[in-house]
């Protein structure tokens, strides 16, 4: 992480904290919240942070409402606090 890069894990967790229990966010929500006008360029950083949070037991990555394996998922995903 570069010196001026946001702590993407904190951005994700802060956004989830603002949601009701069980609610999800899109990774692009985090990228937009802290990535500025070039938020699309930050999507890989956000997804990497999300995978780290999964490994730490903090969040789940879901697709179509089902928890998925972050190492093999393709396509749109959502993030939620682990229950």
OpenMM code with the backbone's topology and positions (N, CA, C; nanometers):
from openmm import Vec3, app, unit

residues = "UNK UNK UNK UNK UNK UNK UNK UNK UNK UNK UNK UNK UNK UNK UNK UNK UNK UNK UNK UNK UNK UNK UNK UNK UNK UNK UNK UNK UNK UNK UNK UNK UNK UNK UNK UNK UNK UNK UNK UNK UNK UNK UNK UNK UNK UNK UNK UNK UNK UNK UNK UNK UNK UNK UNK UNK UNK UNK UNK UNK UNK UNK UNK UNK UNK UNK UNK UNK UNK UNK UNK UNK UNK UNK UNK UNK UNK UNK UNK UNK UNK UNK UNK".split()
positions = [
    Vec3(0.0856, -0.1180, 0.0000),
    Vec3(0.0000, 0.0000, 0.0000),
    Vec3(0.0895, 0.1234, 0.0000),
    Vec3(0.0703, 0.2120, -0.0959),
    Vec3(0.1465, 0.3354, -0.1033),
    Vec3(0.1082, 0.4256, 0.0137),
    Vec3(0.1953, 0.5210, 0.0411),
    Vec3(0.1764, 0.6098, 0.1562),
    Vec3(0.0411, 0.6818, 0.1530),
    Vec3(-0.0033, 0.7241, 0.0360),
    Vec3(-0.1275, 0.8005, 0.0273),
    Vec3(-0.2495, 0.7140, -0.0034),
    Vec3(-0.2319, 0.5827, -0.0107),
    Vec3(-0.3448, 0.4933, -0.0360),
    Vec3(-0.4302, 0.4797, 0.0896),
    Vec3(-0.5613, 0.4728, 0.0714),
    Vec3(-0.6470, 0.4478, 0.1872),
    Vec3(-0.6267, 0.3057, 0.2394),
    Vec3(-0.6621, 0.2839, 0.3643),
    Vec3(-0.6652, 0.1496, 0.4213),
    Vec3(-0.7979, 0.0883, 0.3768),
    Vec3(-0.7922, 0.0125, 0.2690),
    Vec3(-0.9156, -0.0400, 0.2083),
    Vec3(-0.9927, -0.1289, 0.3035),
    Vec3(-0.9224, -0.2023, 0.3901),
    Vec3(-0.9930, -0.2867, 0.4875),
    Vec3(-1.0786, -0.2003, 0.5791),
    Vec3(-1.0218, -0.0896, 0.6245),
    Vec3(-1.0966, 0.0014, 0.7114),
    Vec3(-1.2128, 0.0647, 0.6361),
    Vec3(-1.1923, 0.1030, 0.5122),
    Vec3(-1.3008, 0.1616, 0.4326),
    Vec3(-1.4168, 0.0626, 0.4219),
    Vec3(-1.3857, -0.0631, 0.3898),
    Vec3(-1.4898, -0.1664, 0.3781),
    Vec3(-1.5634, -0.1839, 0.5103),
    Vec3(-1.4888, -0.2006, 0.6185),
    Vec3(-1.5511, -0.2239, 0.7488),
    Vec3(-1.6337, -0.1038, 0.7940),
    Vec3(-1.5840, 0.0178, 0.7685),
    Vec3(-1.6600, 0.1379, 0.8051),
    Vec3(-1.7925, 0.1453, 0.7289),
    Vec3(-1.7895, 0.1147, 0.5996),
    Vec3(-1.9135, 0.1164, 0.5217),
    Vec3(-2.0117, 0.0107, 0.5715),
    Vec3(-1.9615, -0.1081, 0.6015),
    Vec3(-2.0499, -0.2138, 0.6520),
    Vec3(-2.1074, -0.1775, 0.7886),
    Vec3(-2.0296, -0.1086, 0.8688),
    Vec3(-2.0753, -0.0667, 1.0015),
    Vec3(-2.1939, 0.0299, 0.9908),
    Vec3(-2.1987, 0.1056, 0.8827),
    Vec3(-2.3065, 0.2023, 0.8622),
    Vec3(-2.4355, 0.1363, 0.8120),
    Vec3(-2.4260, 0.0107, 0.7724),
    Vec3(-2.5418, -0.0617, 0.7195),
    Vec3(-2.6075, -0.1433, 0.8301),
    Vec3(-2.7306, -0.1834, 0.8069),
    Vec3(-2.7976, -0.2688, 0.9041),
    Vec3(-2.7343, -0.4077, 0.9016),
    Vec3(-2.7585, -0.4825, 1.0077),
    Vec3(-2.7013, -0.6167, 1.0181),
    Vec3(-2.7457, -0.7022, 0.9005),
    Vec3(-2.6519, -0.7709, 0.8384),
    Vec3(-2.6815, -0.8572, 0.7252),
    Vec3(-2.6818, -0.7859, 0.5914),
    Vec3(-2.6745, -0.6527, 0.5931),
    Vec3(-2.6728, -0.5770, 0.4680),
    Vec3(-2.5369, -0.5926, 0.3998),
    Vec3(-2.5368, -0.5721, 0.2704),
    Vec3(-2.4143, -0.5874, 0.1919),
    Vec3(-2.3760, -0.4556, 0.1259),
    Vec3(-2.2512, -0.4511, 0.0811),
    Vec3(-2.2044, -0.3414, -0.0026),
    Vec3(-2.1394, -0.4021, -0.1264),
    Vec3(-2.1343, -0.3242, -0.2298),
    Vec3(-2.0612, -0.3612, -0.3499),
    Vec3(-1.9174, -0.3123, -0.3320),
    Vec3(-1.8184, -0.3867, -0.3790),
    Vec3(-1.6819, -0.3352, -0.3703),
    Vec3(-1.6666, -0.1953, -0.4303),
    Vec3(-1.7482, -0.1646, -0.5314),
    Vec3(-1.7387, -0.0310, -0.5914),
    Vec3(-1.7821, 0.0775, -0.4938),
    Vec3(-1.8655, 0.0442, -0.3940),
    Vec3(-1.9024, 0.1426, -0.2921),
    Vec3(-1.7783, 0.1890, -0.2170),
    Vec3(-1.6915, 0.0940, -0.1815),
    Vec3(-1.5675, 0.1282, -0.1110),
    Vec3(-1.4728, 0.2054, -0.2024),
    Vec3(-1.4612, 0.1600, -0.3264),
    Vec3(-1.3726, 0.2281, -0.4208),
    Vec3(-1.4172, 0.3721, -0.4430),
    Vec3(-1.5470, 0.3912, -0.4554),
    Vec3(-1.6003, 0.5274, -0.4751),
    Vec3(-1.5819, 0.6135, -0.3515),
    Vec3(-1.5982, 0.5524, -0.2327),
    Vec3(-1.5899, 0.6281, -0.1079),
    Vec3(-1.4509, 0.6859, -0.0852),
    Vec3(-1.3477, 0.6145, -0.1278),
    Vec3(-1.2117, 0.6594, -0.0964),
    Vec3(-1.1201, 0.6675, -0.2171),
    Vec3(-1.1676, 0.6303, -0.3337),
    Vec3(-1.0812, 0.6251, -0.4507),
    Vec3(-1.0815, 0.7476, -0.5387),
    Vec3(-1.1660, 0.8444, -0.5043),
    Vec3(-1.1696, 0.9657, -0.5845),
    Vec3(-1.2228, 0.9415, -0.7247),
    Vec3(-1.1882, 1.0312, -0.8147),
    Vec3(-1.2433, 1.0224, -0.9504),
    Vec3(-1.1903, 0.9020, -1.0273),
    Vec3(-1.0828, 0.8421, -0.9816),
    Vec3(-1.0257, 0.7242, -1.0478),
    Vec3(-1.0600, 0.5965, -0.9714),
    Vec3(-1.1801, 0.5933, -0.9142),
    Vec3(-1.2191, 0.4806, -0.8294),
    Vec3(-1.2143, 0.3470, -0.9021),
    Vec3(-1.2418, 0.3473, -1.0316),
    Vec3(-1.2395, 0.2194, -1.1059),
    Vec3(-1.1005, 0.1557, -1.1024),
    Vec3(-0.9974, 0.2391, -1.1003),
    Vec3(-0.8603, 0.1891, -1.0944),
    Vec3(-0.8294, 0.1236, -0.9603),
    Vec3(-0.9140, 0.1424, -0.8613),
    Vec3(-0.8888, 0.0911, -0.7267),
    Vec3(-0.9648, -0.0379, -0.6965),
    Vec3(-1.0418, -0.0863, -0.7923),
    Vec3(-1.1244, -0.2046, -0.7678),
    Vec3(-1.0412, -0.3275, -0.7300),
    Vec3(-0.9269, -0.3476, -0.7934),
    Vec3(-0.8423, -0.4616, -0.7569),
    Vec3(-0.7943, -0.4496, -0.6130),
    Vec3(-0.7612, -0.3263, -0.5699),
    Vec3(-0.7177, -0.3047, -0.4312),
    Vec3(-0.8296, -0.3392, -0.3332),
    Vec3(-0.9512, -0.2982, -0.3668),
    Vec3(-1.0653, -0.3253, -0.2795),
    Vec3(-1.0924, -0.4755, -0.2730),
    Vec3(-1.0898, -0.5412, -0.3873),
    Vec3(-1.1135, -0.6865, -0.3883),
    Vec3(-1.0051, -0.7611, -0.3099),
    Vec3(-0.8812, -0.7163, -0.3210),
    Vec3(-0.7723, -0.7788, -0.2448),
    Vec3(-0.7946, -0.7591, -0.0950),
    Vec3(-0.8334, -0.6397, -0.0551),
    Vec3(-0.8619, -0.6133, 0.0863),
    Vec3(-0.9775, -0.7001, 0.1351),
    Vec3(-1.0787, -0.7155, 0.0505),
    Vec3(-1.1933, -0.7993, 0.0875),
    Vec3(-1.1494, -0.9440, 0.1092),
    Vec3(-1.0626, -0.9947, 0.0218),
    Vec3(-1.0128, -1.1319, 0.0396),
    Vec3(-0.9377, -1.1452, 0.1719),
    Vec3(-0.8614, -1.0436, 0.2082),
    Vec3(-0.7920, -1.0448, 0.3372),
    Vec3(-0.8892, -1.0475, 0.4536),
    Vec3(-0.9964, -0.9706, 0.4421),
    Vec3(-1.0975, -0.9687, 0.5484),
    Vec3(-1.1700, -1.1020, 0.5582),
    Vec3(-1.1881, -1.1705, 0.4467),
    Vec3(-1.2467, -1.3057, 0.4492),
    Vec3(-1.1533, -1.3994, 0.5255),
    Vec3(-1.0246, -1.3936, 0.4939),
    Vec3(-0.9262, -1.4800, 0.5597),
    Vec3(-0.9205, -1.4544, 0.7104),
    Vec3(-0.9458, -1.3305, 0.7509),
    Vec3(-0.9450, -1.2941, 0.8928),
    Vec3(-1.0780, -1.3236, 0.9624),
    Vec3(-1.1773, -1.3674, 0.8855),
    Vec3(-1.3065, -1.3993, 0.9442),
    Vec3(-1.3960, -1.2795, 0.9683),
    Vec3(-1.3661, -1.1657, 0.9073),
    Vec3(-1.4435, -1.0433, 0.9280),
    Vec3(-1.5631, -1.0305, 0.8346),
    Vec3(-1.5463, -1.0688, 0.7082),
    Vec3(-1.6531, -1.0520, 0.6105),
    Vec3(-1.6708, -1.1794, 0.5285),
    Vec3(-1.7845, -1.1854, 0.4600),
    Vec3(-1.8110, -1.2893, 0.3608),
    Vec3(-1.8234, -1.2211, 0.2260),
    Vec3(-1.7810, -1.2899, 0.1237),
    Vec3(-1.8049, -1.2471, -0.0129),
    Vec3(-1.9216, -1.3300, -0.0632),
    Vec3(-2.0230, -1.2615, -0.1150),
    Vec3(-2.1416, -1.3316, -0.1626),
    Vec3(-2.1667, -1.3018, -0.3098),
    Vec3(-2.2386, -1.3941, -0.3694),
    Vec3(-2.2835, -1.3783, -0.5078),
    Vec3(-2.4220, -1.4405, -0.5141),
    Vec3(-2.5180, -1.3642, -0.5593),
    Vec3(-2.6579, -1.4102, -0.5637),
    Vec3(-2.7044, -1.4548, -0.4243),
    Vec3(-2.6556, -1.3865, -0.3196),
    Vec3(-2.6974, -1.4145, -0.1828),
    Vec3(-2.6286, -1.5310, -0.1158),
    Vec3(-2.5417, -1.6011, -0.1861),
    Vec3(-2.4721, -1.7180, -0.1318),
    Vec3(-2.3248, -1.6856, -0.1087),
    Vec3(-2.2690, -1.7363, 0.0004),
    Vec3(-2.1263, -1.7181, 0.0280),
    Vec3(-2.0465, -1.7952, -0.0762),
    Vec3(-1.9435, -1.7304, -0.1321),
    Vec3(-1.8614, -1.7918, -0.2360),
    Vec3(-1.7148, -1.7891, -0.1960),
    Vec3(-1.6376, -1.8732, -0.2605),
    Vec3(-1.4932, -1.8816, -0.2390),
    Vec3(-1.4269, -1.7632, -0.3094),
    Vec3(-1.3585, -1.6773, -0.2336),
    Vec3(-1.2988, -1.5587, -0.2954),
    Vec3(-1.1887, -1.5894, -0.3962),
    Vec3(-1.1309, -1.7082, -0.3882),
    Vec3(-1.0214, -1.7402, -0.4802),
    Vec3(-1.0712, -1.7826, -0.6182),
    Vec3(-1.1995, -1.8187, -0.6275),
    Vec3(-1.2475, -1.8679, -0.7563),
    Vec3(-1.3672, -1.7914, -0.8120),
    Vec3(-1.4209, -1.6981, -0.7352),
    Vec3(-1.5409, -1.6271, -0.7807),
    Vec3(-1.5080, -1.5355, -0.8984),
    Vec3(-1.6005, -1.5298, -0.9909),
    Vec3(-1.5906, -1.4402, -1.1066),
    Vec3(-1.7204, -1.3621, -1.1155),
    Vec3(-1.7133, -1.2405, -1.1627),
    Vec3(-1.8335, -1.1601, -1.1804),
    Vec3(-1.8645, -1.0749, -1.0593),
    Vec3(-1.9839, -1.0156, -1.0591),
    Vec3(-2.0237, -0.9244, -0.9519),
    Vec3(-2.0318, -0.9944, -0.8172),
    Vec3(-1.9810, -0.9273, -0.7149),
    Vec3(-1.9851, -0.9801, -0.5787),
    Vec3(-2.0389, -0.8731, -0.4844),
    Vec3(-2.0757, -0.9167, -0.3654),
    Vec3(-2.1166, -0.8273, -0.2574),
    Vec3(-2.0368, -0.8654, -0.1342),
    Vec3(-2.0228, -0.7714, -0.0423),
    Vec3(-1.9502, -0.7940, 0.0826),
    Vec3(-2.0460, -0.7725, 0.1990),
    Vec3(-2.0364, -0.8599, 0.3002),
    Vec3(-2.1167, -0.8414, 0.4217),
    Vec3(-2.0358, -0.8858, 0.5421),
    Vec3(-2.0714, -0.8314, 0.6562),
    Vec3(-2.0090, -0.8745, 0.7814),
    Vec3(-2.0396, -1.0220, 0.8014),
    Vec3(-1.9403, -1.0946, 0.8496),
    Vec3(-1.9628, -1.2367, 0.8787),
    Vec3(-2.0599, -1.2489, 0.9944),
    Vec3(-2.1530, -1.3409, 0.9834),
    Vec3(-2.2551, -1.3610, 1.0869),
    Vec3(-2.2030, -1.4464, 1.1988),
] * unit.nanometer
topology = app.Topology()
chain = topology.addChain("A")
for resn in residues:
    res = topology.addResidue(resn, chain)
    for name in ("N", "CA", "C"):
        topology.addAtom(name, app.Element.getBySymbol(name[0]), res)
